[in-house]
Amino acid sequence: MADMKTRASDLSVEEYLNKVEDDRKRDDCYAILALMREITDEEPKIWGGSMIGFGSYHYKYPSGHEGDWFLTGFAPRKQNLSLYIMAGFERHGELMQKLGKYKTGKSCLYVKTLDDIDREVLRELIELSVAHVRA
């Protein structure tokens, strides 16, 4: 089986975030960092060189593919902030209606800025996702 390329590293999270050029995006990253650290009670790690993840869990698919991934995390991207909500969004329709301005992928929440969303709703979404993955 192929080795996963995306894994936790010992790179400095602060050094990585301090290289984010846009001041607003950098400030949002530090706010997300504090929120996810508080929710998970885990220290952040750089995963795959560009994602900041908290904690980890092991998964195994029926196909036999398995690996380790973070409980929750985020990445500053050129167009937006990507927040990784590993439990997905299907079971959280009511919360998503209250969240604000965003886009989603399967387990990615894309926001331009934290000012576009309700931070308390984001907190609840992350808390629920982390609890689901840990269960």
N, C-alpha and C positions, 0 to 999 in steps of 0.2 A: 504494500500500500504506500502511496506517495506521502511524503512528510509534509505537514502543513507549513506554509510559509509565514502565515500570520500567527505570531505568538508574542507573549509578553517579553519585554526587554528591560534592561537596567538603565536605559536612557533617561535623562532628567526631564520630568514633566514640565517643571518651571522653565528650564532652558528652551524647551520646545514651544511653550506658550508665549514666552517673551519674544519669539521670532515672528509672531503673528503681527503683520504690519498695521492692520486697521485697529485703531485704538478701541473703538466700540466693540468690535468682535473679540478683541483680547479681553476686555472687561467682562463681556458676556461669558467667555470661556472660564474665567476665574470664578464667576458666580455659579456656573454649572459645576465646576470642579468642587466647590464648597458644598453644594447641594448633594451631589452624588456621594461625596465622601461621608457626609452626615447620614444619608439614607442607608448606605451599605456598611458603614463602619469599616471600610477597607481603604487602603492606600492606593492611589492611582498608579498605573503603569502604562508605558507606551507599548501599544500592540501594533506590529506590522509597520512601524516607523511613522505612522500618522494618526493613529487612533488612541484615545486615552480610555482605558478600561479599568473597571473596579471589580475586584474579586475574580473568581473563575468557577466554571463548572465543566464537568465532562459529559459529552453527549455521544450516543451511538445510535445510528440509524439502522433499520432492518436490513439495509443493503450491506452492512458491515462497516461502512464509513464511520469513523469516530474521531474525536478530537477534543480540544479544550477551547473554551471561549470565555469572554468576560460576562459578568452578570448584567452590567449596564455600562454605557460609556458614551463618548461623543468625539467629534472631530471637527475642527475648524476647516471648512472648505472655502474655495474661492467665492462661490455663489451664495453659500448659506452655512448654517451650523447643522451638522448631522448629529442627531441624538439617537442612540441605539436602545430601543425598547424591545428587548428580546422576546417578550411574550406576545408581541404584535398588538394590533389595535381592534380586532374584530369584537372582542368581548367588552370593549370600552366605548361603545357608541355614544352614550350619554355624556361621558367625560369629554370625548373628542368634540362634541358640539359646543362645549363651554370653553375649549382651549384657546381659540382665537384663530389667527391667520397662520396656516401651515400647509405642508404637503406631506404625504407619506409614501413609503415603499413598504415592503413586507414587514420589516421590523425597524425601519428608519423613519425618524421624524425630522423633517427639514423645516427650519425656520430661518428667516433673514436676521432677526434680532429678538432678544428676549422681550423687548417692549411690545412685540406683536402677539404675545401669548400671555395667558394668565398663569403666573408662576405657581400659585397654589394648586391649580389643576395639573400643571406639569409635575409638581411634587407627588401628588396622589398617583398619577400615571406611573411614575418611576417606582414608587413604593409598591404598587400592585404588581408591576412587572417583576421586580426583584423577588418579592414573596413567591410569585408563581414559579419562577425559575429555581429558586431554592427548594421549593416543595418537590 
